[in-house]
Each structure stands twice: as C-alpha cells, then as structure tokens.
Amino acid sequence: MVLLVTTPRILDAISSLSSSDRSSLPPLPTTPGAPIEHSAVIALSRLTISQARRYTLNTLLLGTHVYVPPPAPKPQPSPEYVALMDRLRKEQEQRDYAHMVSKRASVYGGVEEGEGEERDDISPSLVLNILLSIVLCAIAMFYLTRWWPNDGLRVLVSLSTGMVVGVAEVTVYAGYLRKVRLSKEKERAKREKKQFIGEYRGEAIPESVLSVPAEKEEIWGRGANGGMRRRVRDKWEKDQDRNIS
C-alpha cells in the first residue's frame, strides 16, 4: 500500500462525490497534506469519469508525491528517570567538590611541597655556572698579574681567587635555599579558614555574603623587626603615650 499526499485537486474531486459514492470508498482525507491511499485515488478517478467535471488519474496525481510520515515525538522521560538523573548529578557534583578540596588540602598540607623537596635542587647547569665562574675568575686574576716575575705566586693568587669565588657562590646559593625552605615552612604553617554559607540552589547570592572583609596585613619594611620605618613608628607611639600620661 502506497500513501500519497492529498492535494487541493484531490479534495475537489472528493467534494464532488455523492454520499453513496463516498461510502463505497475507504476513509478519505478532509485537509490538504493528509495521507491518502493510492487505491483510493484510482477509485476516485473512476467514480468522477461519469461526472461533468472529470478527474482523470493523471490529473489527480499531478502535484502529489509519496507521503512520508513525520517522525514520532520523542518520548518524555518518566519521573523515576528524572529523579535518578538528578540524584546522579548531585552525587557527581559532590565527588568533584571532594576531589577539589582534597587536592587543595594536599597542596597546603605539604604533600606537593614534600615531593618537590625530595628532588635535588642542585642542577647540572648550576654546577656548571659555579665552575665556570671559578675558572674565569682564576684566569682573569692570572692575566691581571702577568707582569709579576714570580709565576708560582701568580698561580697561587689565581687559585685563591677561584676558591674565594667558589665559596661565595656556594654561600649565596645556600642562603637562597634556606630562604626557600623557610618560606615553605611558613606557608605550610598557615591554616585555611573556611566558612559555610549554605548550599547553592540557583538563587542569587546576597552581596553581604560575597563581600567578606579580608584581614589586612600591614608591612612596615624589611628586617627582623620591620626595618627602620617600624622602629620610627614604635618610637613615635611611645612618645605619644608618654605625652598622654
């Protein structure tokens, strides 16, 4: 069985039939674009031949084509499916949040710092730079003392200069490593402050919650006690307290 698309010409032919002729045919469409059987179109052409306005088969088939039914509507998910997907989505969000918090805690807890400390901080390029500095300084000193008559003294002075430069390089780098270690220990000693503001449900967050005042750290200057500016400030405050009392 082939279904065709109903055209206005086919509808005119159907409207020209009598009630008895219509009853002899299968159910006929009433709107253009509706499907109609090919056998019904043939029977319709035969019934209209005897009428004054004839509708031949070629005339009825003009402008029509095979009817392709529209795709079936997508079935709506059941309430059980919606509830299951919502629960799975919330569980996934909780797992992602727990993973993020644990990763951040590992960073501040010293896991990543500990792994970094296990690595050797003395790289080959650093050793090469120190050796190159020693050799170049020794050669430069040997060249600057080229007018000295005693070559043994020149070599001794050059070696001493290289040793001094090497000790200075190692001392500077050791101080740098100490500063890095102290800064890591200071950062590891800090504790993260967390504040639970409630579960986010899609509504707008109040400005009072977002605008949390941060603690201001006042830096006076360098040095163990804050430097010269801090000492001047302390002296000024003591003078003010003495004047008030």
BELHU-V480417 format. One record per residue. SS is DSSP state (~ for helix, > for strand, _ for the rest). Layout:
# BELHU-V480417
SS + SS
This chain:
# BELHU-V480417
_ + _ + > + > + > + _ + _ + ~ + ~ + ~ + ~ + ~ + ~ + ~ + ~ + _ + _ + _ + ~ + ~ + ~ + ~ + ~ + _ + _ + _ + _ + _ + _ + _ + _ + _ + _ + _ + > + > + > + ~ + ~ + ~ + ~ + ~ + ~ + ~ + ~ + ~ + ~ + _ + _ + _ + _ + _ + _ + _ + _ + _ + ~ + ~ + ~ + ~ + ~ + _ + _ + _ + _ + > + _ + _ + _ + _ + _ + _ + _ + _ + _ + _ + _ + _ + ~ + ~ + ~ + ~ + ~ + ~ + ~ + ~ + ~ + ~ + ~ + ~ + ~ + ~ + ~ + ~ + ~ + ~ + ~ + ~ + ~ + ~ + ~ + ~ + ~ + ~ + ~ + ~ + ~ + ~ + _ + _ + ~ + ~ + ~ + ~ + ~ + ~ + ~ + ~ + _ + _ + _ + _ + _ + ~ + ~ + ~ + ~ + ~ + ~ + ~ + ~ + ~ + ~ + ~ + ~ + ~ + ~ + ~ + ~ + ~ + ~ + ~ + ~ + ~ + _ + _ + _ + _ + _ + _ + ~ + ~ + ~ + ~ + ~ + ~ + ~ + ~ + ~ + ~ + ~ + ~ + ~ + ~ + ~ + ~ + ~ + ~ + ~ + ~ + ~ + ~ + ~ + ~ + ~ + ~ + ~ + ~ + ~ + ~ + ~ + ~ + ~ + ~ + ~ + ~ + ~ + ~ + ~ + _ + _ + _ + _ + _ + _ + _ + _ + _ + _ + _ + _ + _ + _ + _ + _ + _ + ~ + ~ + ~ + ~ + _ + _ + _ + _ + _ + _ + _ + _ + _ + _ + _ + _ + _ + _ + _ + _ + ~ + ~ + ~ + ~ + ~ + ~ + ~ + ~ + ~ + ~ + ~ + ~ + ~ + ~ + ~ + ~ + ~ + ~ + _
